Amino acid sequence: MKVLLTGASGFLGRAISKHIPIQQLTSLGRSKSDIICDLSTEVPNLPSVQLVIHAAGKAHSVPKTEAENQVFFDVNVKGTRNLLHGLERAPVLPRSFVFISSVSVYGIEAGVGVDENYPLNATDAYGRSKIEAETIIKNWCEKNNVICSILRLPLLVGANPPGNLGAMIKGIKKGYYFNIAGGKAKKSMVMAEDVARIIPKLAEVGGTYNLTDGYHPSFNELSIHIAKQLGKSAVLNMPKIFAIVLAKIGDVWAKFPLNSSKLNKITSDLTFDDDKARSVLGWSPSSVLDIFKI
């Protein structure tokens, strides 16, 4: 099977590429790829492939201006449209299309066992751009009789992770990371390697799925797991009352690292239900706390 992978140099893209024989893989990206293309501005010239895995996208930043908001739509929406236009120009359309989306499409900061039927209520630029990209892909696949698969992923875990998990590891290493109120809030997460392994089965079946490790570790459990690997004896804790005071500073001073909205996210459970993937795909993931090595 010939496979086109966008975002191959990204965190998840690297994990996915390890599971595809090199002679079957064509990578597409802005650098270090077989096809060099900025999808936000260009329609690529593509070969015929049987499977497309669209893992490229804009994430891991909080926009502060309208221009920064627009970048999410340029990359995640316009980039998706340009990719689909490129596929239409190829000699043969793909048989299957897999899109890497996010649980951010649900637009919630707290909840337990949220499944794929929950309304897509995102109001932030990242979540809205992912919703729009999902819709474009579903319509295109239906029109062209292509098997459509969408993965809504929570926090991705693996060696040298980006984003909030990478910042957490750095903070624990340097001694400035604090759990708040004991770090009891549970969050869904999943190993990048497990996501990569399920894609071949997913591509045959199609559908929209949440993926998690099924356990949903708390911040405290995750921070202890990381601290042990770093040779740290303990993780600092901040009482919630003190955090509330600091958050009020952030509410009026935008550059302060904590505000009331962030505090609410940090101290609230947010977990997702992956029963659909388990029943349809045979999803049987690893526990993050059992195998995560920083």
JOGI-V104979 format. One record per residue. BURIAL is b if it has 16 or more other C-alpha atoms within 10 Angstrom, else e. D_CENTER is the distance of its C-alpha to the mean C-alpha in Angstrom with 2 decimals. Layout:
((BURIAL & D_CENTER) (BURIAL & D_CENTER))
This chain:
((e & 25.30) (b & 24.31) (b & 20.58) (b & 19.02) (b & 15.66) (b & 14.22) (b & 12.24) (b & 14.03) (b & 14.53) (e & 10.96) (b & 9.53) (b & 8.16) (b & 10.96) (b & 13.49) (b & 12.87) (b & 13.22) (b & 16.26) (e & 18.03) (e & 18.42) (b & 20.03) (e & 23.66) (e & 24.17) (e & 26.88) (e & 24.63) (b & 21.72) (b & 21.70) (b & 19.00) (b & 18.52) (b & 17.52) (b & 19.28) (e & 20.71) (e & 21.27) (b & 20.82) (e & 23.41) (b & 23.10) (e & 22.83) (b & 21.68) (b & 20.03) (b & 18.71) (b & 18.87) (e & 22.62) (e & 23.68) (b & 24.10) (b & 23.88) (e & 26.67) (b & 25.25) (b & 26.96) (b & 27.12) (b & 24.38) (b & 23.86) (b & 20.06) (b & 17.44) (b & 13.81) (b & 12.07) (b & 9.07) (b & 10.41) (b & 9.31) (b & 9.98) (e & 7.95) (e & 9.18) (e & 12.50) (e & 14.69) (e & 17.12) (e & 20.73) (e & 22.59) (e & 22.68) (e & 22.39) (e & 19.09) (b & 17.91) (e & 19.15) (b & 17.10) (b & 13.92) (b & 16.12) (b & 17.74) (b & 14.72) (b & 12.53) (b & 15.67) (b & 18.58) (b & 16.76) (b & 16.01) (b & 19.64) (b & 20.99) (b & 19.29) (b & 20.84) (b & 24.13) (b & 24.12) (b & 23.73) (b & 26.63) (e & 28.75) (b & 28.23) (e & 31.21) (e & 29.42) (b & 26.36) (b & 23.68) (b & 24.03) (b & 20.35) (b & 17.16) (b & 13.62) (b & 10.86) (b & 7.11) (b & 6.41) (b & 5.03) (b & 7.64) (b & 8.55) (b & 10.81) (b & 13.10) (b & 14.00) (b & 15.21) (b & 15.63) (b & 17.51) (e & 18.04) (e & 18.56) (e & 17.75) (b & 16.14) (b & 16.21) (b & 15.40) (e & 18.67) (e & 17.83) (e & 18.47) (b & 15.89) (e & 17.15) (b & 14.76) (e & 17.08) (e & 15.07) (b & 14.59) (b & 10.79) (b & 10.86) (b & 14.09) (b & 13.13) (b & 10.43) (b & 13.28) (b & 15.73) (b & 13.99) (b & 13.71) (e & 17.40) (e & 18.53) (b & 17.20) (b & 18.71) (e & 21.95) (e & 22.19) (b & 21.70) (e & 24.26) (e & 26.64) (e & 26.53) (e & 26.45) (b & 23.21) (b & 21.23) (b & 18.02) (b & 14.91) (b & 11.69) (b & 8.86) (b & 7.30) (b & 4.87) (b & 5.74) (b & 6.15) (b & 6.00) (b & 9.72) (b & 12.22) (e & 15.03) (e & 14.85) (b & 11.30) (b & 10.47) (e & 10.06) (e & 11.54) (b & 11.88) (e & 13.66) (e & 15.76) (b & 16.67) (b & 17.92) (e & 19.87) (e & 21.34) (b & 22.54) (b & 23.97) (e & 25.87) (e & 26.90) (e & 25.60) (b & 22.76) (b & 23.92) (b & 22.85) (b & 24.08) (b & 26.43) (b & 25.93) (b & 22.14) (b & 22.58) (b & 19.56) (b & 17.35) (b & 13.55) (b & 11.47) (b & 9.58) (b & 9.55) (b & 10.83) (b & 9.31) (b & 12.91) (b & 13.12) (b & 10.40) (b & 12.49) (b & 15.64) (b & 15.16) (b & 14.62) (e & 18.42) (e & 19.34) (b & 16.74) (b & 18.14) (b & 21.58) (e & 21.03) (b & 18.59) (b & 17.25) (b & 14.30) (b & 12.75) (b & 10.81) (b & 10.27) (b & 11.22) (b & 13.81) (b & 16.36) (b & 17.71) (b & 15.53) (b & 17.05) (b & 18.52) (b & 18.12) (b & 21.60) (b & 20.99) (b & 18.02) (b & 20.07) (b & 23.13) (b & 21.44) (b & 20.39) (b & 23.83) (e & 25.70) (e & 24.18) (e & 25.16) (e & 28.62) (e & 28.34) (e & 30.53) (e & 28.94) (b & 26.17) (e & 27.52) (e & 27.46) (e & 28.12) (e & 30.05) (b & 28.51) (e & 31.67) (e & 31.35) (b & 27.70) (b & 28.85) (e & 31.47) (b & 29.11) (b & 26.67) (e & 29.67) (b & 30.15) (b & 26.62) (e & 27.38) (e & 30.13) (e & 28.97) (e & 25.69) (e & 25.29) (e & 25.56) (e & 22.41) (b & 22.73) (b & 23.62) (b & 24.13) (e & 20.86) (e & 18.88) (b & 21.39) (e & 20.88) (e & 17.13) (b & 17.94) (b & 20.76) (b & 19.44) (b & 18.03) (b & 14.81) (b & 14.28) (b & 13.38) (b & 15.69) (b & 15.00) (b & 18.72) (b & 18.41) (b & 16.50) (b & 19.09) (e & 21.99) (e & 21.17) (b & 19.35) (e & 20.86) (b & 17.53) (e & 18.76) (b & 16.17) (b & 17.22) (b & 17.48) (b & 15.37) (b & 18.59) (e & 20.62) (e & 19.08) (b & 16.78) (e & 18.71) (e & 17.91))
